[in-house]
């Protein structure tokens, strides 16, 4: 006969907390815990997303403000360069005609930028993938529409 016995920890390993709950709680109680835990997880993820959006929006707002300031500064640069050109031309000819020449140059620039901008806007396709997938929604899923 052998006097060898297995150590109790190997023969009967201790149960985990999850195994204890599964053995003592009903399926309904376990499902309730699962629902609560999932709800908590979703709420935490939504809060994290809100915090990230707030941080990104703050950073984007600061960047947009800086770009707006740069736009205003650039506008003043163009204004004073235009005035300088007008005064330089005014030393050669009448100041009124110099102002007309500078205004015509800016009119040409505006016309070219307008034409290019309109062309680019016509190239915008909108949301083609979204439009295609919405067309695939069965009529029964669209509220207010009768099925034929």
DOGU-688215 format. One record per atom (N, C-alpha, C, O, CB): residue in three letters; x, y, z. Coordinates in steps of 0.05 Angstrom, whole numbers, plus 5000, padded with zeros to 4 digits. Atoms other than C-alpha are relative to their C-alpha. Glycine has a CB too. Layout:
BEGIN
ALAXYZ
...
END
This chain:
BEGIN
UNK501649775000
UNK500050005000
UNK501850255000
UNK503950265011
UNK498150005024
UNK498649755002
UNK502150684985
UNK498950205019
UNK496450245021
UNK500050114971
UNK500949794982
UNK501851225037
UNK500050274987
UNK499750485001
UNK501850005025
UNK499849745014
UNK502451764984
UNK497250114996
UNK495349984987
UNK501349974972
UNK502549855004
UNK496852274984
UNK500650254984
UNK502650374987
UNK498650065027
UNK499649765016
UNK495852834935
UNK499550245018
UNK497950235036
UNK498050014976
UNK500549764985
UNK496453524964
UNK497250104996
UNK496250094973
UNK502150214994
UNK502749915003
UNK489653824978
UNK499650224979
UNK497550244967
UNK498950095027
UNK500249785019
UNK491054434934
UNK499849904971
UNK498650034954
UNK502350195003
UNK500150105027
UNK491954004872
UNK497449844996
UNK496249864974
UNK502549824995
UNK502450165003
UNK486153534884
UNK497550174999
UNK495750124983
UNK499849805023
UNK502349824998
UNK481254084902
UNK500950294998
UNK501350425019
UNK498349955026
UNK499049725002
UNK483654754874
UNK497850195011
UNK495450135008
UNK500750074971
UNK502049814989
UNK480255354907
UNK498450124977
UNK499450174955
UNK501450225016
UNK501849895020
UNK474355634869
UNK500450304998
UNK501050445018
UNK497049935006
UNK499849715003
UNK474556324840
UNK497450135008
UNK495450005013
UNK500750074970
UNK502449854992
UNK469656864858
UNK497749964980
UNK495449934987
UNK500650305003
UNK502050035021
UNK466056784791
UNK498749725003
UNK496349694999
UNK501350034973
UNK501150274997
UNK465256024803
UNK498249995025
UNK496149865024
UNK502349805003
UNK501750004976
UNK462456154873
UNK497450144994
UNK495250045002
UNK501450155023
UNK502549865007
UNK457356654845
UNK498349834982
UNK495949824985
UNK500650274987
UNK501550175019
UNK455456184789
UNK498749775015
UNK496549685007
UNK501849894978
UNK501150234985
UNK454255624839
UNK497850095019
UNK495949945024
UNK502249875017
UNK501949914981
UNK450156054887
UNK497850184989
UNK495650185000
UNK501350145023
UNK502049815011
UNK446456564843
UNK498449874978
UNK499449684964
UNK501450264989
UNK501650105022
UNK440856434795
UNK500850134974
UNK502350324973
UNK496950055005
UNK499349905027
UNK441356554720
UNK499050294998
UNK500350464986
UNK498849824978
UNK501149735001
UNK436857164728
UNK501750205014
UNK502150435005
UNK497250005012
UNK498349824985
UNK441357474781
UNK502650054985
UNK503650274984
UNK500649885028
UNK497549975016
UNK447557334738
UNK499550184976
UNK501250344969
UNK501149734991
UNK500649835023
UNK444157644678
UNK499650295008
UNK500450474994
UNK497449904986
UNK500349734989
UNK442258254720
UNK502750135005
UNK503050364998
UNK498349995025
UNK497349904996
UNK449458334741
UNK501450074974
UNK502750284971
UNK501749805016
UNK498949965026
UNK451658274669
UNK498950264988
UNK500450424976
UNK499549764981
UNK501349765011
UNK446658804648
UNK501050265013
UNK501650455000
UNK497049985003
UNK498949774985
UNK448959284703
UNK502950064992
UNK503650294988
UNK499849955030
UNK497249965007
UNK456259174686
UNK500350124972
UNK501950294967
UNK501549745002
UNK500049905027
UNK454959284612
UNK499150294999
UNK500350454984
UNK498349824982
UNK501049724999
UNK450959914627
UNK502250195011
UNK502650415000
UNK497550025017
UNK497849834989
UNK456660184670
UNK502250044980
UNK503350264977
UNK501049875026
UNK497949995020
UNK461760024616
UNK499250204978
UNK500950364970
UNK500649724988
UNK500949825021
UNK457660384563
UNK500050295009
UNK501050464995
UNK497249924990
UNK499949734989
UNK456760994608
UNK502850115002
UNK503350344996
UNK498650015027
UNK497249914997
UNK464161024622
UNK501250064973
UNK502850254970
UNK501749785014
UNK498949955027
UNK465860974548
UNK498850264988
UNK500350404975
UNK499349764981
UNK501349755009
UNK460861534532
UNK501450245013
UNK501950445000
UNK497050005005
UNK498749784985
UNK464061974586
UNK502850044989
UNK503750274986
UNK500149945030
UNK497349985012
UNK470961824557
UNK499950144973
UNK501550314967
UNK501349724998
UNK500449885026
UNK468562004488
UNK499450305002
UNK500550464987
UNK497849864984
UNK500749724996
UNK465562654513
UNK502550165008
UNK503050384998
UNK497950035022
UNK497549874991
UNK472162834548
UNK501950044976
UNK503150254973
UNK501349855022
UNK498249985023
UNK476062684485
UNK499050214980
UNK500650364968
UNK500349734986
UNK501149815018
UNK471363094442
UNK500450285010
UNK501150464995
UNK497049954995
UNK499549734988
UNK471763684491
UNK502950094996
UNK503450324988
UNK499349995030
UNK497149945003
UNK479363654489
UNK500650074971
UNK502150264965
UNK501749775010
UNK499549955028
UNK479463604413
UNK498750264990
UNK499950414975
UNK499049774983
UNK501449765008
UNK474364164405
UNK501550255010
UNK501750454997
UNK497150005010
UNK498549774989
UNK478364624451
UNK502550054983
UNK503150284977
UNK500849945029
UNK497649985016
UNK484664484412
UNK499450114972
UNK500850284961
UNK501549744998
UNK500849915027
UNK481064584345
UNK499150295001
UNK499750454983
UNK497749834989
UNK500949724997
UNK477965234370
UNK502450195002
UNK502450404990
UNK498350035025
UNK497649844998
UNK484765504389
UNK501450034973
UNK502250254965
UNK501949895021
UNK498850005027
UNK487565314321
UNK498450174981
UNK499650324965
UNK500349724989
UNK501649835018
UNK481665634285
UNK500350295007
UNK500350464989
UNK497049915002
UNK499649734992
UNK482566264325
UNK502650114990
UNK502850344980
UNK499950035030
UNK497449925010
UNK489866294306
UNK499950044970
UNK501150234959
UNK502249805008
UNK500249975029
UNK488166184233
UNK498450254992
UNK499050394973
UNK498749754987
UNK501649765005
UNK482866734236
UNK501750255004
UNK501650444988
UNK497550015018
UNK498249784996
UNK488067204265
UNK502050034978
UNK502650254969
UNK501549975027
UNK498250005023
UNK492867014210
UNK498650114975
UNK499850264959
UNK501249724994
UNK501549895022
UNK487467164159
UNK499650305001
UNK499950444981
UNK497349864998
UNK500349714997
UNK486167854187
UNK502750144995
UNK502850344981
UNK499050075029
UNK497349885005
UNK493668004188
UNK500749994971
UNK501850184960
UNK502149845017
UNK499550025028
UNK494267754117
UNK498450204984
UNK499450324964
UNK499449724989
UNK501749805013
UNK488468204096
UNK501350275002
UNK501450424983
UNK497250005013
UNK498749744996
UNK492068804126
UNK502550024983
UNK503250244972
UNK500750055029
UNK497650005017
UNK498468614089
UNK499250064972
UNK500550244959
UNK501549735002
UNK500949945028
UNK494768594023
UNK498950284997
UNK499450424977
UNK497849804992
UNK501049735001
UNK491269244039
UNK502250214998
UNK502150394981
UNK498250065025
UNK497849805001
UNK497669624054
UNK501849964976
UNK502950164967
UNK501649985026
UNK498550035025
UNK501369313995
UNK498550124977
UNK499750254960
UNK500549704994
UNK501649885021
UNK495569533951
UNK500250315002
UNK500550444981
UNK497149915002
UNK499749714997
UNK495970233980
UNK502850094991
UNK503150304979
UNK499550095029
UNK497349935008
UNK503470233970
UNK500350004970
UNK501650184958
UNK502049805012
UNK499950015030
UNK502670023897
UNK498550244989
UNK499450364969
UNK498849744990
UNK501549785010
UNK497370553888
UNK501650265002
UNK501750424984
UNK497350035016
UNK498549764997
UNK501871103916
UNK502550004982
UNK503350214972
UNK501050025030
UNK497650025018
UNK507870843875
UNK499150074972
UNK500450234958
UNK501249725001
UNK501049935026
UNK503670873812
UNK499150304999
UNK499350434978
UNK497649824992
UNK500949724998
UNK500971553835
UNK502350194996
UNK501850424988
UNK498750055026
UNK497749825005
UNK507971843832
UNK500650024970
UNK501950214962
UNK502549905016
UNK499550005029
UNK508171663758
UNK497650134985
UNK498050264965
UNK500549724990
UNK502449905012
UNK500971843741
UNK498250125021
UNK498950145044
UNK498549774984
UNK502049884981
UNK494772153773
UNK499249785020
UNK498949555013
UNK497550114985
UNK500650194978
UNK493171823840
UNK497349864996
UNK497149625003
UNK499950155027
UNK502650125005
UNK485871693819
UNK500349774980
UNK499149554985
UNK498150204989
UNK499650225020
UNK488071283758
UNK501749775013
UNK501249545006
UNK501550114975
UNK498550214987
UNK493070903801
UNK498249835018
UNK498549595018
UNK502350135018
UNK501950154983
UNK487470713849
UNK498249824982
UNK497649604990
UNK498250195016
UNK501650165019
UNK483270473789
UNK501649764990
UNK500549544989
UNK499150174976
UNK498350225009
UNK489070043764
UNK500249785021
UNK499949555015
UNK502850104991
UNK499850194978
UNK489969713832
UNK497349865004
UNK497349625009
UNK500950145027
UNK502650124997
UNK482469603838
UNK499449804978
UNK498249594983
UNK497850225000
UNK500450195022
UNK482269273769
UNK501649755004
UNK500749534999
UNK500850144973
UNK498450244994
UNK487968813788
UNK498749825021
UNK498749585018
UNK502950095010
UNK501450164980
UNK484068603850
UNK497549884989
UNK496749664997
UNK499450175025
UNK502350115013
UNK477868503808
UNK500649764983
UNK499149564984
UNK498750224982
UNK499150235016
UNK481568043761
UNK500649765019
UNK499849535013
UNK502550074983
UNK499350214981
UNK484267643821
UNK497449885012
UNK497249645015
UNK501750115023
UNK502550104989
UNK477167593850
UNK498549834979
UNK497449634987
UNK498250245009
UNK501450165021
UNK474267353783
UNK501349734996
UNK499949534994
UNK500150164973
UNK498650265003
UNK479666813776
UNK499449825024
UNK498849585020
UNK503050054997
UNK500550164976
UNK478766573848
UNK497049915001
UNK496549685009
UNK500650165026
UNK502850085001
UNK471166573839
UNK499549774981
UNK498149584987
UNK498250244993
UNK500450215020
UNK471466153776
UNK501249745009
UNK499949535006
UNK501450084973
UNK498750244990
UNK476265653807
UNK498449885023
UNK498049645025
UNK502950055009
UNK501750094977
UNK471965613871
UNK497549874991
UNK496749675002
UNK499450245018
UNK502550125011
UNK465565483831
UNK500649734988
UNK499049544991
UNK498750194980
UNK499350255012
UNK469064933792
UNK500449795021
UNK499549565018
UNK502550034983
UNK499550194978
UNK471464603856
UNK497449925014
UNK497149685021
UNK502050125020
UNK502650064987
UNK464464643887
UNK498349814983
UNK496949654994
UNK498550265007
UNK501650185017
UNK461364303827
UNK501149715001
UNK499749524994
UNK500150104971
UNK498850264998
UNK466263723837
UNK499249855025
UNK499749605027
UNK503050024998
UNK500850124975
UNK463463583906
UNK497749804995
UNK495749884983
UNK499250215022
UNK501950215005
UNK459562933904
UNK498049955023
UNK496149805020
UNK501449754993
UNK501850044977
UNK456162973972
UNK500849755015
UNK503149705021
UNK497149994991
UNK499650254985
UNK455262314007
UNK499149764983
UNK497049654989
UNK498450015027
UNK500950215018
UNK454961783952
UNK499649735014
UNK497749595008
UNK501949974977
UNK500250264987
UNK456161183997
UNK497549995018
UNK496149795019
UNK502549935016
UNK502349994982
UNK450961404048
UNK497449994983
UNK495549854991
UNK500050265017
UNK502450015017
UNK445861533993
UNK499549724989
UNK497249634987
UNK500350214976
UNK500350275011
UNK447160843963
UNK499049815022
UNK497349645016
UNK502649904989
UNK500950184979
UNK446260494030
UNK497250065010
UNK495749885017
UNK502050015023
UNK502749934992
UNK439960884048
UNK498049884980
UNK495849804988
UNK499750305002
UNK501850115021
UNK436860653982
UNK499649705005
UNK497649594995
UNK501150044972
UNK500250284996
UNK438059934004
UNK498349935025
UNK497749695029
UNK502849885004
UNK501650064977
UNK433960004068
UNK497349904991
UNK496050034974
UNK499750255019
UNK502650105009
UNK427759584061
UNK497850205007
UNK497950345027
UNK499449735013
UNK502249804996
UNK421259994055
UNK498749965028
UNK497650165038
UNK498049974978
UNK501350044974
UNK418659684120
UNK501550145022
UNK500450195043
UNK499749705006
UNK498449874980
UNK424360004158
UNK499750314999
UNK500650455018
UNK502949924997
UNK500349715003
UNK422660714133
UNK497450085012
UNK495349995004
UNK500250084970
UNK502449924987
UNK417661054178
UNK498350174981
UNK499350344966
UNK500650165026
UNK501849835015
UNK411461354145
UNK499649914971
UNK498250054956
UNK500950285000
UNK500350095028
UNK412060964079
UNK498549745001
UNK499049565017
UNK502849984986
UNK501550245003
UNK407260434058
UNK501449814982
UNK502749894963
UNK497150054990
UNK498850205018
UNK409759784028
UNK498149944978
UNK495749924983
UNK500849745016
UNK501850055023
UNK406959633958
UNK498849725001
UNK497349654983
UNK501550044975
END
